[in-house]
Amino acid sequence: MVRRKLRPEEVSLITWMIKNTDEGEFISSTLEDLMVEEMEDGGMGSLRVVVDGEDKRVYARELAKVDLFDVDQMPVFISINLDAAGQFFELDVFKGDFSPLKKFPAVPQ
């Protein structure tokens, strides 16, 4: 898996999605420094936060979710998930027809 920093459009959407949550301010302050890797989801855009050493983190709960649309008007369901320690765990992206995401959704205006 290729590790990379979050792209600006990913940071913007995540920040927007979690802005009204208790964890939002802390998580937003860490986004620029996080390393992520793309999950094997057929190109829909899901990302998992990478940690150093052995990764024993497990999914605990959904922090925020939003339903948007890809540029082809197919529904895209996006969730921000936390691990058992309450840390940002993954950005889960699911496109309604299972096809690859054509364009990462922008923050709704």
N, C-alpha and C positions, 0 to 999 in steps of 0.2 A: 504494500500500500504506500502511496505517495503522501508524505506529510507536507502540509502547507499552512500558511496563515489564512485567516478568514479574509475573504474578499470584501471590499467596501460595501457592496450591496447586501452581503450576508450580515455584516455588522449592523447596518441600518435597519434591516428587517427584524433581527433578533432584538435590538435595542427597543424598537417600537413595540414589539410584541410583549416585552416584559416590563415596560416602563411603569405600570401600575401594580406591580407585584411587590411583595415584601423583599424578595431576593433581587429584584431588578437592578437597583443601584449598584450593588456589589458585583453582580455578574457583568453588567455593562462596563464597569471599570476594568475588567479582566480580558475583555474580548480581543483587544489589539495584540495581546501577548500570547494568546492561545495558539496551539498547533492542533490542526484537525486532519482527518483523513476521510476521503469519500467512501461511503459505504457501498457495498455491492447491491444496488437496488435497481439495476437496469438503467442508470443514468437519470433517475428522478431528482437527484440533488441532496440526498441525506448525507449528513456529516456526523462523525463521532469525534469528540475531544480526545486527543492523545495525551497520555501521561508518561513520565519517565519510569523505567523499571517495569515490573510485572503489573499488569492492569487487572486488579481484582474488583474493580468497581462493578456495581450492578444497577440496572434501572430501578428506580424507586417510584417516581411519579411524574405526571405531566404538569408543567408549570403554566404553560400558556398554549393556546392553539388558535389558528385562524384559517378560514377557508377563502382562497383567492382563485384566480384564473391564470392559466398560461396564455401566451399570445395566440394560441389556436382555440381559445375559449373553453378548453377542457379544465374542469375543476382541479385545484391543487389544494391538498389538505396538509397544513404545516403545524408541527408540534415542537415545543421546546421541552425537553425531558431532563430531569435531574437524577443524580445517583443517590444512593442511600445516605450519603453525607450532606446532601442538599446542594451539591455542586453541579454546574452545567455539564451534562453528560452527552446529549446529542440533539441535533436538529433533524427531526424526522420529516421527510417530504414524501408525500404520496400523491401521484397523479392519477386521476380517476380512470384512465384507460390503460394504465401501466406503461405508457410510452415514456421515452426520455423527455425531460424538461427542455423546452425550447429556449426559454429565457427566464432567469431567476426573477421572481415577482418583486416589483418595487413596493416601497412602503405606500400603502393607500393614502390618498389625499383627502 
